[in-house]
Amino acid sequence: MDQSSPSQNRRSRRSNVLMAASVEWGGAAVPAKLRNLSKEGALVEGPGLPAVGSKVRFRKGELSLAGHVAWSAGSRAGIAFDRELDPEAVLRHVPPPRPPRKADHRRPRLREELSPGERKIAEDWIFGAPLPSLED
């Protein structure tokens, strides 16, 4: 790890995302996962990212920003942009939160008629033995 605590110098709120992006430097482009984005920088993850201090270009869709690698740890790196990103541009790349799903804990409805085999299984399970029929 090149720097012990990348979160110490954060000046703005970051939006957590998981999207495809790329990092370009030295004429090469490496695909990366965008983990979070703020107006000052981005956290990216991927194999073969450049070393700390390297000048890079971050790309996400039509967004293209120059910057440098501020820190790295394993397959993750923090990119500090050379100029602040407009907050509206950040929001365009952050999907809106999904509404919470309402849980449905009702049991499924049984069919009206059970087959003779299903009836026997149910009787054995409930009573331990088949019920006597009316004909007996």
N, C-alpha and C positions, 0 to 999 in steps of 0.2 A: 504494500500500500504506500503510495507516494505522499499522502497527506492524511493525518490521523482522524480528523473530524471535519468533513466537508460541510456539515450543517451549521457550523459555528458562524460563518460569514453570510448567512442568508439575510437579504434585506427585504425581499418581497415574498408574498404568499405563492406557493407552488400549487399547480393543479395536477393531481395524479391522473395519468392516462396510460394506456398501453396501445401504442400505434406504431406502424412501420415508418421509418425515417431513414436518412442516410447521412454519413459524415464523409466529407471529401477533404483530402489533403495530399499534397505532393503529386497531383495528377491521378490519384486513385480515389474510388468511391467505395465505401464499405456500408452494406446494409446494417441497420441497427434498430433496436426497439426503443422508442421514446417512452420513458417511464414517468417523467414529469416535466412540466414546462412552466416558466415564469417569464416576466418581462425582461429579466436579466440573464437567463440561461436555461439550460436543459440538462436533464439526466438521461443519458443514453446507455444502452447495454448491447454488447455484441462482441464477437471475436475480432481480434486484430485492430483494436482502436489505437489511435496514436498516443504517444507519450505526453506527459505533462509539459505544458509550454508550447506544444505544437500549434501552429496556426491552422485553423480548419474552417470549413464552410458547412453549416448545418442546413439540411434540406428536409422539409416536410410538405409534400404537395407543392403548392406555388410559393410557399414560404422559403426564403433562402437568406441566411444570415451568416456573416463572417464573425469569427470569434477565436478563442483559444481553449485548449484543454486546461482547466483549472486544477483538477485532481483526477486521480484514477485509483481504482481498487478492483483487482481481478478483471472481470469482463465489463465493469461499469466505469463510466467517466462522466465528470461534470464539465459542461461546456459553458463558458462565460461569453456572452455576446459582446461584440465591440460597441454596439449601440442598443439602447433599450427597445424592446419590442412593444408596440402599441398594445394596451390591454385588450382592445377589441380584437386584435389579431390573435391574441392568446385564446380568447373565448371562442373564436371561430374553429380552433383546433381541439377544443375540449367538448366532448359530447355532453348533452344535458343529463342530469341524473335520472335514472329510471324510477318510476313510482313503485313503491313497495307492493309486492303481490299479497293479496289477501289469502290467507290460508283457509282451506276448506277441509275441515276435520269430520265431515259427515261420512258415515259408512255407506258403501254402495248399496243400492236397493236390490233385493232379491227378486228373481223372476217369480211370477205367479205360480207356475207349476214346476215341480221338481220331477225329474225322471225317476223311475224306480230305483236305479242305482244311486242317484244323488240323495233320495229319501233315506235309503238304507245307511249311507255314510253319515247323514245328519242324525239319524236316530241312534246309531252306534256311538257317535261322538257325544251327543247330549245325554242319553240315558244309559249308555253302556251295553245296551242290547236292543234288538228291534222291538217295537211296540206290537202288542197283539192287534190283529186286524178285527174289524167288526164282524166278519164272518165266523170267527172262532167262538 
